[in-house]
Amino acid sequence: MATVKKYTTFGEHLRMLRESTGHTLKEVASNIGIDISLLAKIERNKRYPTKQIIKNIAAYFEVDEKELQNEFLSDQIAYKIIDEEADLNILKVAEKKVSYLKTIRNG
């Protein structure tokens, strides 16, 4: 039987990581160098983590930093599309634009 990926927000993913490992908000916040209230807000998607916080979370939980970064960035893209009431075809345009911009930067 195939497994179905459940899509979550970055905050939900972080909370599941924390709870599945039995850590408290206080423990995680202390170990990644942020305030408990900030961690709680990140878990509730009320605040966004910095790149350094994502890096610290990945190191603390021993998970792939790139995966966490992708989770966070995909949230940002999804929220922007929803906020702007944009058509999902914008993703196709953005994909082409990313390819183009990479050639400009690297060329």
Buried (B, 14 or more C-beta within 10 A) or exposed (E): EEEEEEEEBBBBBBBEBBEEEEBEBEBBBEBBEBEBEBBBBBBEBEBBBEEEBBBBBBEBBEEEBEEBBEBBEEBEEEEEBEEEEEEEEBEEEBEEEEEEEEEEEEE
